[in-house]
Amino acid sequence: MAIEISVNNRQTPQEAAGTGKSQATAPTAGKTGAGTAGKSGASDADQLKLSDTAAQLQALEAEIANLPVVDTQRVQDVQRTLATGSYEIQPAQVADAVLTFEAGLGKP
């Protein structure tokens, strides 16, 4: 089933935003207390308070962002062992790591 969308109003987004702003800031005549309520709400700054968990997540994100993408020391160690021919594959450890990884994929 298709839904047809037609636009009757041919304003640009900037014109529409300007129109909405002028309507929102237009003073209301004849209403008592409307001006004072608008002024007290406008003078209050919006505030955002993060939960402890969100603050911890932000700190962790910042810490992770500062970590290097590649562990250069580890790369040098592997290169050195490959160059000397002393690199040994341990199939049991590789299999355990693969099984652990795959088991973790199914968990939410």
ZAFIZA-319752 format. One record per atom (N, C-alpha, C): residue number from 0; residue in one letter; atom name; x, y, z. Coordinates in steps of 0.2 Angstrom, whole numbers. Layout:
<rs>
<seq = NUM type = a atom = CA u = X v = Y w = Z>
...
</rs>
This chain:
<rs>
<seq = 0 type = m atom = N u = 4 v = -6 w = 0>
<seq = 0 type = m atom = CA u = 0 v = 0 w = 0>
<seq = 0 type = m atom = C u = 4 v = 6 w = 0>
<seq = 1 type = a atom = N u = 4 v = 10 w = -5>
<seq = 1 type = a atom = CA u = 8 v = 16 w = -6>
<seq = 1 type = a atom = C u = 4 v = 22 w = -2>
<seq = 2 type = i atom = N u = 8 v = 27 w = 1>
<seq = 2 type = i atom = CA u = 5 v = 33 w = 4>
<seq = 2 type = i atom = C u = 8 v = 39 w = 0>
<seq = 3 type = e atom = N u = 3 v = 43 w = -3>
<seq = 3 type = e atom = CA u = 5 v = 49 w = -7>
<seq = 3 type = e atom = C u = 6 v = 55 w = -2>
<seq = 4 type = i atom = N u = 12 v = 58 w = -3>
<seq = 4 type = i atom = CA u = 14 v = 64 w = 1>
<seq = 4 type = i atom = C u = 14 v = 70 w = -3>
<seq = 5 type = s atom = N u = 10 v = 74 w = -2>
<seq = 5 type = s atom = CA u = 10 v = 81 w = -6>
<seq = 5 type = s atom = C u = 11 v = 87 w = -2>
<seq = 6 type = v atom = N u = 14 v = 91 w = -4>
<seq = 6 type = v atom = CA u = 16 v = 97 w = 0>
<seq = 6 type = v atom = C u = 12 v = 103 w = -3>
<seq = 7 type = n atom = N u = 8 v = 106 w = 1>
<seq = 7 type = n atom = CA u = 4 v = 112 w = -2>
<seq = 7 type = n atom = C u = 7 v = 118 w = 0>
<seq = 8 type = n atom = N u = 11 v = 118 w = 5>
<seq = 8 type = n atom = CA u = 15 v = 124 w = 7>
<seq = 8 type = n atom = C u = 22 v = 124 w = 4>
<seq = 9 type = r atom = N u = 23 v = 129 w = 0>
<seq = 9 type = r atom = CA u = 29 v = 129 w = -4>
<seq = 9 type = r atom = C u = 35 v = 134 w = -1>
<seq = 10 type = q atom = N u = 35 v = 134 w = 6>
<seq = 10 type = q atom = CA u = 40 v = 137 w = 9>
<seq = 10 type = q atom = C u = 47 v = 134 w = 10>
<seq = 11 type = t atom = N u = 52 v = 137 w = 10>
<seq = 11 type = t atom = CA u = 59 v = 134 w = 11>
<seq = 11 type = t atom = C u = 59 v = 132 w = 18>
<seq = 12 type = p atom = N u = 64 v = 128 w = 20>
<seq = 12 type = p atom = CA u = 65 v = 127 w = 27>
<seq = 12 type = p atom = C u = 66 v = 133 w = 31>
<seq = 13 type = q atom = N u = 70 v = 137 w = 29>
<seq = 13 type = q atom = CA u = 72 v = 144 w = 32>
<seq = 13 type = q atom = C u = 66 v = 148 w = 33>
<seq = 14 type = e atom = N u = 62 v = 148 w = 28>
<seq = 14 type = e atom = CA u = 56 v = 153 w = 29>
<seq = 14 type = e atom = C u = 51 v = 150 w = 34>
<seq = 15 type = a atom = N u = 50 v = 143 w = 34>
<seq = 15 type = a atom = CA u = 46 v = 140 w = 38>
<seq = 15 type = a atom = C u = 49 v = 141 w = 46>
<seq = 16 type = a atom = N u = 55 v = 140 w = 46>
<seq = 16 type = a atom = CA u = 58 v = 141 w = 53>
<seq = 16 type = a atom = C u = 57 v = 148 w = 55>
<seq = 17 type = g atom = N u = 58 v = 153 w = 51>
<seq = 17 type = g atom = CA u = 57 v = 160 w = 53>
<seq = 17 type = g atom = C u = 49 v = 161 w = 54>
<seq = 18 type = t atom = N u = 45 v = 158 w = 51>
<seq = 18 type = t atom = CA u = 38 v = 159 w = 52>
<seq = 18 type = t atom = C u = 36 v = 156 w = 59>
<seq = 19 type = g atom = N u = 38 v = 150 w = 61>
<seq = 19 type = g atom = CA u = 37 v = 147 w = 67>
<seq = 19 type = g atom = C u = 40 v = 151 w = 73>
<seq = 20 type = k atom = N u = 46 v = 154 w = 72>
<seq = 20 type = k atom = CA u = 49 v = 158 w = 77>
<seq = 20 type = k atom = C u = 45 v = 164 w = 78>
<seq = 21 type = s atom = N u = 43 v = 168 w = 73>
<seq = 21 type = s atom = CA u = 39 v = 174 w = 74>
<seq = 21 type = s atom = C u = 32 v = 173 w = 78>
<seq = 22 type = q atom = N u = 29 v = 167 w = 76>
<seq = 22 type = q atom = CA u = 23 v = 165 w = 80>
<seq = 22 type = q atom = C u = 24 v = 163 w = 87>
<seq = 23 type = a atom = N u = 30 v = 160 w = 88>
<seq = 23 type = a atom = CA u = 31 v = 158 w = 95>
<seq = 23 type = a atom = C u = 33 v = 164 w = 99>
<seq = 24 type = t atom = N u = 36 v = 169 w = 97>
<seq = 24 type = t atom = CA u = 38 v = 175 w = 101>
<seq = 24 type = t atom = C u = 33 v = 180 w = 101>
<seq = 25 type = a atom = N u = 28 v = 180 w = 97>
<seq = 25 type = a atom = CA u = 23 v = 185 w = 97>
<seq = 25 type = a atom = C u = 19 v = 186 w = 103>
<seq = 26 type = p atom = N u = 19 v = 192 w = 106>
<seq = 26 type = p atom = CA u = 16 v = 193 w = 112>
<seq = 26 type = p atom = C u = 8 v = 192 w = 112>
<seq = 27 type = t atom = N u = 6 v = 189 w = 117>
<seq = 27 type = t atom = CA u = -2 v = 188 w = 118>
<seq = 27 type = t atom = C u = -5 v = 193 w = 121>
<seq = 28 type = a atom = N u = -10 v = 196 w = 118>
<seq = 28 type = a atom = CA u = -13 v = 202 w = 120>
<seq = 28 type = a atom = C u = -19 v = 200 w = 124>
<seq = 29 type = g atom = N u = -21 v = 203 w = 129>
<seq = 29 type = g atom = CA u = -27 v = 202 w = 133>
<seq = 29 type = g atom = C u = -26 v = 196 w = 138>
<seq = 30 type = k atom = N u = -21 v = 193 w = 139>
<seq = 30 type = k atom = CA u = -20 v = 188 w = 143>
<seq = 30 type = k atom = C u = -16 v = 190 w = 149>
<seq = 31 type = t atom = N u = -19 v = 190 w = 155>
<seq = 31 type = t atom = CA u = -15 v = 192 w = 161>
<seq = 31 type = t atom = C u = -11 v = 186 w = 163>
<seq = 32 type = g atom = N u = -4 v = 188 w = 165>
<seq = 32 type = g atom = CA u = 0 v = 183 w = 168>
<seq = 32 type = g atom = C u = 4 v = 179 w = 162>
<seq = 33 type = a atom = N u = 2 v = 180 w = 156>
<seq = 33 type = a atom = CA u = 5 v = 176 w = 151>
<seq = 33 type = a atom = C u = 12 v = 178 w = 150>
<seq = 34 type = g atom = N u = 13 v = 185 w = 150>
<seq = 34 type = g atom = CA u = 20 v = 188 w = 149>
<seq = 34 type = g atom = C u = 25 v = 186 w = 155>
<seq = 35 type = t atom = N u = 22 v = 186 w = 161>
<seq = 35 type = t atom = CA u = 27 v = 184 w = 167>
<seq = 35 type = t atom = C u = 29 v = 176 w = 166>
<seq = 36 type = a atom = N u = 24 v = 172 w = 164>
<seq = 36 type = a atom = CA u = 25 v = 165 w = 164>
<seq = 36 type = a atom = C u = 30 v = 164 w = 159>
<seq = 37 type = g atom = N u = 30 v = 167 w = 153>
<seq = 37 type = g atom = CA u = 35 v = 166 w = 147>
<seq = 37 type = g atom = C u = 41 v = 169 w = 149>
<seq = 38 type = k atom = N u = 42 v = 174 w = 153>
<seq = 38 type = k atom = CA u = 48 v = 177 w = 155>
<seq = 38 type = k atom = C u = 52 v = 172 w = 160>
<seq = 39 type = s atom = N u = 48 v = 170 w = 165>
<seq = 39 type = s atom = CA u = 52 v = 165 w = 170>
<seq = 39 type = s atom = C u = 54 v = 159 w = 167>
<seq = 40 type = g atom = N u = 50 v = 156 w = 162>
<seq = 40 type = g atom = CA u = 52 v = 150 w = 158>
<seq = 40 type = g atom = C u = 58 v = 152 w = 154>
<seq = 41 type = a atom = N u = 58 v = 157 w = 151>
<seq = 41 type = a atom = CA u = 64 v = 159 w = 146>
<seq = 41 type = a atom = C u = 70 v = 160 w = 150>
<seq = 42 type = s atom = N u = 70 v = 163 w = 156>
<seq = 42 type = s atom = CA u = 76 v = 165 w = 159>
<seq = 42 type = s atom = C u = 79 v = 158 w = 162>
<seq = 43 type = d atom = N u = 75 v = 153 w = 163>
<seq = 43 type = d atom = CA u = 78 v = 147 w = 166>
<seq = 43 type = d atom = C u = 82 v = 143 w = 161>
<seq = 44 type = a atom = N u = 88 v = 142 w = 162>
<seq = 44 type = a atom = CA u = 92 v = 138 w = 157>
<seq = 44 type = a atom = C u = 90 v = 131 w = 157>
<seq = 45 type = d atom = N u = 90 v = 127 w = 152>
<seq = 45 type = d atom = CA u = 89 v = 120 w = 151>
<seq = 45 type = d atom = C u = 95 v = 117 w = 155>
<seq = 46 type = q atom = N u = 94 v = 112 w = 158>
<seq = 46 type = q atom = CA u = 99 v = 108 w = 162>
<seq = 46 type = q atom = C u = 99 v = 101 w = 160>
<seq = 47 type = l atom = N u = 104 v = 97 w = 160>
<seq = 47 type = l atom = CA u = 105 v = 90 w = 159>
<seq = 47 type = l atom = C u = 109 v = 87 w = 164>
<seq = 48 type = k atom = N u = 106 v = 82 w = 167>
<seq = 48 type = k atom = CA u = 110 v = 79 w = 173>
<seq = 48 type = k atom = C u = 110 v = 71 w = 171>
<seq = 49 type = l atom = N u = 116 v = 69 w = 170>
<seq = 49 type = l atom = CA u = 117 v = 62 w = 168>
<seq = 49 type = l atom = C u = 117 v = 57 w = 174>
<seq = 50 type = s atom = N u = 115 v = 51 w = 173>
<seq = 50 type = s atom = CA u = 115 v = 46 w = 178>
<seq = 50 type = s atom = C u = 122 v = 44 w = 179>
<seq = 51 type = d atom = N u = 123 v = 41 w = 185>
<seq = 51 type = d atom = CA u = 130 v = 38 w = 186>
<seq = 51 type = d atom = C u = 133 v = 34 w = 181>
<seq = 52 type = t atom = N u = 128 v = 29 w = 178>
<seq = 52 type = t atom = CA u = 130 v = 25 w = 173>
<seq = 52 type = t atom = C u = 132 v = 28 w = 167>
<seq = 53 type = a atom = N u = 128 v = 33 w = 165>
<seq = 53 type = a atom = CA u = 130 v = 37 w = 159>
<seq = 53 type = a atom = C u = 136 v = 41 w = 160>
<seq = 54 type = a atom = N u = 138 v = 44 w = 165>
<seq = 54 type = a atom = CA u = 144 v = 47 w = 167>
<seq = 54 type = a atom = C u = 150 v = 42 w = 166>
<seq = 55 type = q atom = N u = 149 v = 36 w = 169>
<seq = 55 type = q atom = CA u = 154 v = 31 w = 168>
<seq = 55 type = q atom = C u = 155 v = 29 w = 161>
<seq = 56 type = l atom = N u = 150 v = 28 w = 157>
<seq = 56 type = l atom = CA u = 151 v = 27 w = 150>
<seq = 56 type = l atom = C u = 154 v = 32 w = 146>
<seq = 57 type = q atom = N u = 153 v = 38 w = 148>
<seq = 57 type = q atom = CA u = 156 v = 44 w = 145>
<seq = 57 type = q atom = C u = 164 v = 44 w = 146>
<seq = 58 type = a atom = N u = 165 v = 42 w = 153>
<seq = 58 type = a atom = CA u = 172 v = 42 w = 155>
<seq = 58 type = a atom = C u = 176 v = 36 w = 151>
<seq = 59 type = l atom = N u = 173 v = 31 w = 151>
<seq = 59 type = l atom = CA u = 176 v = 25 w = 147>
<seq = 59 type = l atom = C u = 177 v = 26 w = 140>
<seq = 60 type = e atom = N u = 172 v = 30 w = 137>
<seq = 60 type = e atom = CA u = 172 v = 31 w = 130>
<seq = 60 type = e atom = C u = 179 v = 36 w = 129>
<seq = 61 type = a atom = N u = 179 v = 41 w = 133>
<seq = 61 type = a atom = CA u = 185 v = 45 w = 132>
<seq = 61 type = a atom = C u = 192 v = 41 w = 133>
<seq = 62 type = e atom = N u = 192 v = 37 w = 138>
<seq = 62 type = e atom = CA u = 198 v = 33 w = 139>
<seq = 62 type = e atom = C u = 199 v = 28 w = 133>
<seq = 63 type = i atom = N u = 194 v = 25 w = 130>
<seq = 63 type = i atom = CA u = 195 v = 21 w = 125>
<seq = 63 type = i atom = C u = 198 v = 25 w = 119>
<seq = 64 type = a atom = N u = 195 v = 31 w = 118>
<seq = 64 type = a atom = CA u = 197 v = 35 w = 112>
<seq = 64 type = a atom = C u = 204 v = 37 w = 113>
<seq = 65 type = n atom = N u = 207 v = 37 w = 119>
<seq = 65 type = n atom = CA u = 214 v = 39 w = 119>
<seq = 65 type = n atom = C u = 219 v = 33 w = 119>
<seq = 66 type = l atom = N u = 216 v = 27 w = 118>
<seq = 66 type = l atom = CA u = 220 v = 21 w = 118>
<seq = 66 type = l atom = C u = 223 v = 21 w = 110>
<seq = 67 type = p atom = N u = 229 v = 18 w = 109>
<seq = 67 type = p atom = CA u = 231 v = 17 w = 102>
<seq = 67 type = p atom = C u = 227 v = 12 w = 99>
<seq = 68 type = v atom = N u = 226 v = 12 w = 93>
<seq = 68 type = v atom = CA u = 222 v = 7 w = 89>
<seq = 68 type = v atom = C u = 226 v = 0 w = 89>
<seq = 69 type = v atom = N u = 233 v = 1 w = 88>
<seq = 69 type = v atom = CA u = 237 v = -5 w = 88>
<seq = 69 type = v atom = C u = 242 v = -5 w = 94>
<seq = 70 type = d atom = N u = 243 v = -11 w = 97>
<seq = 70 type = d atom = CA u = 248 v = -12 w = 102>
<seq = 70 type = d atom = C u = 254 v = -13 w = 99>
<seq = 71 type = t atom = N u = 258 v = -8 w = 98>
<seq = 71 type = t atom = CA u = 265 v = -8 w = 94>
<seq = 71 type = t atom = C u = 270 v = -13 w = 97>
<seq = 72 type = q atom = N u = 270 v = -14 w = 104>
<seq = 72 type = q atom = CA u = 274 v = -18 w = 107>
<seq = 72 type = q atom = C u = 272 v = -25 w = 106>
<seq = 73 type = r atom = N u = 266 v = -27 w = 106>
<seq = 73 type = r atom = CA u = 264 v = -34 w = 104>
<seq = 73 type = r atom = C u = 266 v = -35 w = 97>
<seq = 74 type = v atom = N u = 265 v = -31 w = 92>
<seq = 74 type = v atom = CA u = 266 v = -32 w = 85>
<seq = 74 type = v atom = C u = 274 v = -33 w = 84>
<seq = 75 type = q atom = N u = 278 v = -29 w = 88>
<seq = 75 type = q atom = CA u = 285 v = -30 w = 87>
<seq = 75 type = q atom = C u = 287 v = -37 w = 90>
<seq = 76 type = d atom = N u = 284 v = -39 w = 96>
<seq = 76 type = d atom = CA u = 285 v = -46 w = 98>
<seq = 76 type = d atom = C u = 284 v = -51 w = 93>
<seq = 77 type = v atom = N u = 278 v = -51 w = 90>
<seq = 77 type = v atom = CA u = 276 v = -56 w = 85>
<seq = 77 type = v atom = C u = 281 v = -56 w = 79>
<seq = 78 type = q atom = N u = 283 v = -50 w = 77>
<seq = 78 type = q atom = CA u = 287 v = -49 w = 71>
<seq = 78 type = q atom = C u = 294 v = -53 w = 73>
<seq = 79 type = r atom = N u = 296 v = -51 w = 79>
<seq = 79 type = r atom = CA u = 303 v = -54 w = 81>
<seq = 79 type = r atom = C u = 302 v = -62 w = 82>
<seq = 80 type = t atom = N u = 297 v = -65 w = 84>
<seq = 80 type = t atom = CA u = 296 v = -72 w = 85>
<seq = 80 type = t atom = C u = 296 v = -75 w = 78>
<seq = 81 type = l atom = N u = 292 v = -72 w = 73>
<seq = 81 type = l atom = CA u = 292 v = -74 w = 67>
<seq = 81 type = l atom = C u = 299 v = -74 w = 63>
<seq = 82 type = a atom = N u = 302 v = -69 w = 64>
<seq = 82 type = a atom = CA u = 309 v = -68 w = 61>
<seq = 82 type = a atom = C u = 314 v = -73 w = 63>
<seq = 83 type = t atom = N u = 313 v = -75 w = 70>
<seq = 83 type = t atom = CA u = 318 v = -79 w = 72>
<seq = 83 type = t atom = C u = 316 v = -87 w = 71>
<seq = 84 type = g atom = N u = 310 v = -88 w = 69>
<seq = 84 type = g atom = CA u = 307 v = -94 w = 68>
<seq = 84 type = g atom = C u = 305 v = -98 w = 74>
<seq = 85 type = s atom = N u = 304 v = -94 w = 80>
<seq = 85 type = s atom = CA u = 302 v = -97 w = 86>
<seq = 85 type = s atom = C u = 295 v = -97 w = 87>
<seq = 86 type = y atom = N u = 291 v = -95 w = 82>
<seq = 86 type = y atom = CA u = 283 v = -94 w = 83>
<seq = 86 type = y atom = C u = 280 v = -101 w = 83>
<seq = 87 type = e atom = N u = 277 v = -103 w = 89>
<seq = 87 type = e atom = CA u = 274 v = -110 w = 89>
<seq = 87 type = e atom = C u = 266 v = -109 w = 90>
<seq = 88 type = i atom = N u = 263 v = -113 w = 86>
<seq = 88 type = i atom = CA u = 255 v = -113 w = 86>
<seq = 88 type = i atom = C u = 253 v = -118 w = 91>
<seq = 89 type = q atom = N u = 249 v = -116 w = 96>
<seq = 89 type = q atom = CA u = 246 v = -121 w = 101>
<seq = 89 type = q atom = C u = 239 v = -122 w = 99>
<seq = 90 type = p atom = N u = 237 v = -127 w = 95>
<seq = 90 type = p atom = CA u = 231 v = -129 w = 93>
<seq = 90 type = p atom = C u = 225 v = -129 w = 98>
<seq = 91 type = a atom = N u = 227 v = -131 w = 104>
<seq = 91 type = a atom = CA u = 222 v = -132 w = 110>
<seq = 91 type = a atom = C u = 220 v = -125 w = 112>
<seq = 92 type = q atom = N u = 225 v = -120 w = 113>
<seq = 92 type = q atom = CA u = 223 v = -114 w = 115>
<seq = 92 type = q atom = C u = 219 v = -110 w = 109>
<seq = 93 type = v atom = N u = 221 v = -111 w = 103>
<seq = 93 type = v atom = CA u = 217 v = -108 w = 97>
<seq = 93 type = v atom = C u = 210 v = -110 w = 97>
<seq = 94 type = a atom = N u = 209 v = -117 w = 98>
<seq = 94 type = a atom = CA u = 202 v = -120 w = 98>
<seq = 94 type = a atom = C u = 198 v = -117 w = 104>
<seq = 95 type = d atom = N u = 201 v = -117 w = 110>
<seq = 95 type = d atom = CA u = 197 v = -114 w = 116>
<seq = 95 type = d atom = C u = 195 v = -107 w = 115>
<seq = 96 type = a atom = N u = 200 v = -103 w = 112>
<seq = 96 type = a atom = CA u = 198 v = -96 w = 110>
<seq = 96 type = a atom = C u = 193 v = -95 w = 105>
<seq = 97 type = v atom = N u = 193 v = -99 w = 100>
<seq = 97 type = v atom = CA u = 187 v = -99 w = 95>
<seq = 97 type = v atom = C u = 181 v = -101 w = 98>
<seq = 98 type = l atom = N u = 181 v = -106 w = 102>
<seq = 98 type = l atom = CA u = 175 v = -109 w = 105>
<seq = 98 type = l atom = C u = 172 v = -103 w = 110>
<seq = 99 type = t atom = N u = 176 v = -100 w = 114>
<seq = 99 type = t atom = CA u = 174 v = -95 w = 119>
<seq = 99 type = t atom = C u = 171 v = -89 w = 115>
<seq = 100 type = f atom = N u = 174 v = -87 w = 109>
<seq = 100 type = f atom = CA u = 172 v = -82 w = 105>
<seq = 100 type = f atom = C u = 165 v = -83 w = 102>
<seq = 101 type = e atom = N u = 164 v = -89 w = 100>
<seq = 101 type = e atom = CA u = 158 v = -91 w = 97>
<seq = 101 type = e atom = C u = 152 v = -92 w = 102>
<seq = 102 type = a atom = N u = 154 v = -94 w = 108>
<seq = 102 type = a atom = CA u = 149 v = -95 w = 113>
<seq = 102 type = a atom = C u = 146 v = -88 w = 115>
<seq = 103 type = g atom = N u = 151 v = -83 w = 115>
<seq = 103 type = g atom = CA u = 149 v = -76 w = 117>
<seq = 103 type = g atom = C u = 144 v = -73 w = 111>
<seq = 104 type = l atom = N u = 145 v = -75 w = 105>
<seq = 104 type = l atom = CA u = 141 v = -72 w = 100>
<seq = 104 type = l atom = C u = 133 v = -73 w = 101>
<seq = 105 type = g atom = N u = 131 v = -79 w = 104>
<seq = 105 type = g atom = CA u = 124 v = -80 w = 105>
<seq = 105 type = g atom = C u = 121 v = -77 w = 111>
<seq = 106 type = k atom = N u = 125 v = -74 w = 115>
<seq = 106 type = k atom = CA u = 122 v = -71 w = 121>
<seq = 106 type = k atom = C u = 121 v = -63 w = 120>
<seq = 107 type = p atom = N u = 115 v = -61 w = 123>
<seq = 107 type = p atom = CA u = 113 v = -54 w = 122>
<seq = 107 type = p atom = C u = 118 v = -49 w = 125>
</rs>
